[in-house]
Every structure is written in C-alpha cells, then in structure tokens.
Amino acid sequence: MKVGEDQNHFIWFYTKYFKRQKAPLLLVLALIVVGVAIGNIGPLLYGRMIDLITAAQISELKKYIIIYFSITVGAIALSIAETYAGQFLTFKVTQRVKTDLLEKIIRMRF
C-alpha cells in the first residue's frame, strides 16, 4: 500500500467511527493533558517541601503538605476519570465497528 492510500484509509476510518464521538474524544484528550500537568506539579511541590525542611520552616511546610496531598488525590481522581472516559469511548467505537462488520457478514453471498 502507498502512503497516500494508508492516509485515505485512516481518514475514512476516523470520519466513519470517531467523528460522531468528538465530545468523548475531546474529553479524554483534555483529561490526559490536565492529568499530565497536575502530575508534573507534584515533584515541584515535593522539592519545595524538602527546601522548607532544610530551612526549618515547619509552619509553611504544613501548607505545602496539604497542597501536595490535594494534588495527589486530584491526580488519582483524574486518572480514574480518564480511564472511565477512555473505556467509554473505546466501547462506543468498538460496538460501532462490530455492528458494521456483522452487517457486512450478514449481507455476504455464499
């Protein structure tokens, strides 16, 4: 197959199966982006907490521990939501592909 043909097949597949699922697809992508952003905040906060420990600023350390805990719980919640949304999208698209395939098999002549 040529590269152009592969690209045409991909565009056809996307148009047929994913175009109707724009909202769930965008939701999954948004959850991934936000999850990555929140996941990258954790190490920064952890480093700041280490700096506060070495500077013996315990009162401010408590605030950073609460923020770190909240960010971690938020990241876990986003991960669960991302998994659920991804499975929902996969289920919808897979069901549509299976339905189309079954219809083609039924219409085949032997």
WOGIWO-V865538 format. One line per field, one symbol per residue. ss: DSSP state (h for helix, s for strand, l for the rest). burial: 1 if it has 9 or more other C-alpha atoms within 8 Angstrom, else 0. A space follows every 10 residues. Layout:
ss=???
burial=???
This chain:
ss=llhhhhhhhh hhhhhhhhhh hhhhhhhhhh hhhhhhhhhh hhhhhhhhhh hhhhlllhhh hhhhhhhhhh hhhhhhhhhh hhhhhhhhhh hhhhhhhhhh hhhhhhhlll
burial=0000010000 0011101100 1001101100 1100100110 1100110110 0110001000 1001100100 1101100110 1100110110 0010011000 0000000000
